[in-house]
Amino acid sequence: MSIVQLVILLVTPIILLVVYVKQRYSFWSRQKVPFIEPLFPLGSFQNVHNKSFADISREQYNQMKDRGPFHGLYFLLQPLVAITDLDLIKTVTIKDFNYFPDRGVFHNPKRDPLSAHLFSIEGNKWRTLRARLTPTFTSGKMKMMFPTLAAVGDNFSAFLVKTVAEGRELEIKDYVARFTTDVIGSCAFGIECNSFEDPNSQFRKFGGLIFDKPRHSQPVRLFLKLFPEVGRRLGMKSLRDEPSQFFGRLVKDTVDYREKNNITRKDFMSLLIELKNTGGQLTIDEVAAQAFIFFGAGFETSSSNQTFCLYELALNQECQEKARKCVQEALKKHGGLTYEAVSDMAYLDQCIKETLRLYPSLPVLERKTVQNYRIPDSDVVIPKGMKVQIPVFAIHRDEQYYPNPEVFDPDRFCPDEVVKRHICSFLPFGEGPRACIGLRFGMMQSRVGLATILSNFKFNICPKTAVPLQYSASANVLQPKEGLWLKVEPL
């Protein structure tokens, strides 16, 4: 082979690759859509290895929000579209929901059955399961579960009394996570996890693994979202084997024991068993998957919300005193920590919502088109299968909707202020038919946890407290990069 032939053989594939990459990266320019200039190979996400998705999306939002209601992005060679206009977000999530019914979350029912839960499944399967599970999250069902939740709150208070004594600096997320672990363990599985006395319990251990140490890195998780069929063909899983096996085995053993002994409890597991035994509406694998996501979502999102709320209240002592007064007045009025009492803590509710504004668990909502969609008032067509991103974290911190957005101000959520804002300016639970089904339970859990500890303890910052916070680049959801330390003193 001559030198010329060898050079041609080596250079031709490189030229073809360059041409192909340029063609892929011209998708948005051909549609005359503003976009963030991509760089091979990661496209618009160059810092995905060392920066949180919340920070990345906010930078992109601030760079592009004045250039139109939507803009183009690329991950690897795949084009995406990000929506920044609130009216268009409302259209996508509510009015034209039938075009965007799926989240596009990677799941593999064959290799990873617990990944096929309500948050990730798609199409008619999702619609059917959502309709079956919705009645289990009514206010009546929440009231039924409340005594179990309140009992865990009492254990939490007693544990803190014994732990802090004259005052201590605590990594507060760990302590709140023990509370939410015991709540979900009890309400979802009917099991006393006893995380206060045994912080290394299996529930606590595996709950941490799910969110703190996901199976894949952030770039791989993004790849699986964009190319789920490739991931399934390769037999890839989204969950770590150990927690998946633990929860799958636990659910099956729990169901077997309850059915053999005719045991019924006022918890989520009994409601799932009832669905399984009513015309086979759920298989045992589907029961396990729903119990798993109820534990995962309820454990992490609520513990993070309470942790971030205590952090802000420690930084804003006036708000903390006002929240404590609100709690104490409700407890006195209703004779203790009752369902009616936690439903009557208006200012605490505002603190929780302001925390959700500043620290939404999912910094970016995602949807996937199931058919070609022409964006209203434009000639741009989003092709079938394309992922759509809604930058929640960035919208929540946009001064256009929230003046002085970095300031913790619970009065933003007074009823008179809420009605002035666009419905899609606040999206911690999503919006439309695919909004979080466990919203009521999550809010109730946060109210009970915060009411329990604010009525008995005072929180302040300490030398270990990170100000300002930095966010983890590896976690599945918004989390502090390091531990979150506060000084806790009994009242």
Secondary structure as the mmCIF struct_conf table of DSSP 4:
data_model
#
loop_
_struct_conf.conf_type_id
_struct_conf.id
_struct_conf.beg_label_comp_id
_struct_conf.beg_label_asym_id
_struct_conf.beg_label_seq_id
_struct_conf.end_label_comp_id
_struct_conf.end_label_asym_id
_struct_conf.end_label_seq_id
HELX_RH_AL_P HELX_RH_AL_P1 ILE A 3 ARG A 24
TURN_TY1_P TURN_TY1_P1 TYR A 25 SER A 26
HELX_RH_AL_P HELX_RH_AL_P2 PHE A 27 ARG A 30
TURN_TY1_P TURN_TY1_P2 GLN A 31 LYS A 32
STRN STRN1 PHE A 35 PHE A 35
HELX_LH_PP_P HELX_LH_PP_P1 ILE A 36 PRO A 38
STRN STRN2 LEU A 39 LEU A 39
TURN_TY1_P TURN_TY1_P3 PHE A 40 LEU A 42
STRN STRN3 GLY A 43 GLY A 43
TURN_TY1_P TURN_TY1_P4 SER A 44 SER A 44
TURN_TY1_P TURN_TY1_P5 GLN A 46 ASN A 50
BEND BEND1 LYS A 51 LYS A 51
HELX_RH_AL_P HELX_RH_AL_P3 PHE A 53 MET A 64
HELX_RH_3T_P HELX_RH_3T_P1 LYS A 65 ARG A 67
BEND BEND2 PRO A 69 PRO A 69
STRN STRN4 PHE A 70 PHE A 75
TURN_TY1_P TURN_TY1_P6 LEU A 76 LEU A 77
STRN STRN5 GLN A 78 ILE A 83
HELX_RH_AL_P HELX_RH_AL_P4 LEU A 86 LYS A 90
HELX_RH_PI_P HELX_RH_PI_P1 THR A 91 LYS A 95
TURN_TY1_P TURN_TY1_P7 ASP A 96 ASP A 96
HELX_RH_3T_P HELX_RH_3T_P2 PHE A 97 TYR A 99
BEND BEND3 PHE A 100 PHE A 100
STRN STRN6 ASP A 102 ASP A 102
TURN_TY1_P TURN_TY1_P8 PRO A 109 ARG A 111
HELX_RH_3T_P HELX_RH_3T_P3 PRO A 113 SER A 115
BEND BEND4 HIS A 117 HIS A 117
TURN_TY1_P TURN_TY1_P9 LEU A 118 SER A 120
HELX_RH_AL_P HELX_RH_AL_P5 GLY A 123 LEU A 133
HELX_RH_3T_P HELX_RH_3T_P4 THR A 134 PHE A 137
BEND BEND5 THR A 138 THR A 138
HELX_RH_AL_P HELX_RH_AL_P6 SER A 139 VAL A 164
TURN_TY1_P TURN_TY1_P10 ALA A 165 GLU A 166
STRN STRN7 ARG A 168 GLU A 171
HELX_RH_AL_P HELX_RH_AL_P7 ILE A 172 PHE A 189
TURN_TY1_P TURN_TY1_P11 SER A 195 GLU A 197
TURN_TY1_P TURN_TY1_P12 PRO A 199 ASN A 200
HELX_RH_AL_P HELX_RH_AL_P8 GLN A 202 ASP A 212
BEND BEND6 LYS A 213 LYS A 213
BEND BEND7 ARG A 215 HIS A 216
HELX_RH_AL_P HELX_RH_AL_P9 GLN A 218 LEU A 226
HELX_RH_AL_P HELX_RH_AL_P10 PRO A 228 ARG A 233
TURN_TY1_P TURN_TY1_P13 LEU A 234 GLY A 235
BEND BEND8 SER A 238 LEU A 239
HELX_RH_AL_P HELX_RH_AL_P11 ASP A 241 ASN A 261
TURN_TY1_P TURN_TY1_P14 ASN A 262 ASN A 262
BEND BEND9 LYS A 266 ASP A 267
HELX_RH_AL_P HELX_RH_AL_P12 PHE A 268 ASN A 277
TURN_TY1_P TURN_TY1_P15 THR A 278 GLY A 280
BEND BEND10 LEU A 282 LEU A 282
HELX_RH_AL_P HELX_RH_AL_P13 ILE A 284 LEU A 315
HELX_RH_AL_P HELX_RH_AL_P14 GLN A 317 HIS A 334
TURN_TY1_P TURN_TY1_P16 GLY A 335 GLY A 335
BEND BEND11 GLY A 336 LEU A 337
HELX_RH_AL_P HELX_RH_AL_P15 TYR A 339 VAL A 342
TURN_TY1_P TURN_TY1_P17 SER A 343 ASP A 344
HELX_RH_AL_P HELX_RH_AL_P16 ALA A 346 LEU A 358
BEND BEND12 TYR A 359 TYR A 359
BEND BEND13 SER A 361 VAL A 364
STRN STRN8 LEU A 365 LYS A 368
BEND BEND14 VAL A 370 GLN A 371
STRN STRN9 TYR A 373 ARG A 374
HELX_LH_PP_P HELX_LH_PP_P2 ILE A 375 ILE A 375
TURN_TY1_P TURN_TY1_P18 PRO A 376 ASP A 377
BEND BEND15 SER A 378 ASP A 379
STRN STRN10 VAL A 381 ILE A 382
HELX_LH_PP_P HELX_LH_PP_P3 PRO A 383 PRO A 383
TURN_TY1_P TURN_TY1_P19 LYS A 384 GLY A 385
STRN STRN11 LYS A 387 ILE A 390
HELX_RH_AL_P HELX_RH_AL_P17 VAL A 392 HIS A 396
TURN_TY1_P TURN_TY1_P20 ARG A 397 ARG A 397
TURN_TY1_P TURN_TY1_P21 GLU A 399 TYR A 401
BEND BEND16 TYR A 402 ASN A 404
TURN_TY1_P TURN_TY1_P22 PRO A 405 GLU A 406
BEND BEND17 VAL A 407 VAL A 407
HELX_RH_3T_P HELX_RH_3T_P5 PRO A 410 PHE A 413
BEND BEND18 CYS A 414 CYS A 414
HELX_RH_AL_P HELX_RH_AL_P18 PRO A 415 VAL A 418
TURN_TY1_P TURN_TY1_P23 VAL A 419 LYS A 420
BEND BEND19 ARG A 421 ARG A 421
HELX_RH_3T_P HELX_RH_3T_P6 ILE A 423 SER A 425
TURN_TY1_P TURN_TY1_P24 PRO A 428 PHE A 429
HELX_RH_3T_P HELX_RH_3T_P7 GLY A 432 ARG A 434
BEND BEND20 ALA A 435 ALA A 435
TURN_TY1_P TURN_TY1_P25 ILE A 437 GLY A 438
HELX_RH_AL_P HELX_RH_AL_P19 LEU A 439 LEU A 454
TURN_TY1_P TURN_TY1_P26 SER A 455 ASN A 456
STRN STRN12 PHE A 457 ASN A 460
TURN_TY1_P TURN_TY1_P27 PRO A 463 LYS A 464
BEND BEND21 VAL A 467 PRO A 468
STRN STRN13 TYR A 471 TYR A 471
BEND BEND22 ALA A 473 VAL A 477
STRN STRN14 PRO A 480 PRO A 480
BEND BEND23 LYS A 481 GLU A 482
STRN STRN15 TRP A 485 PRO A 490
#
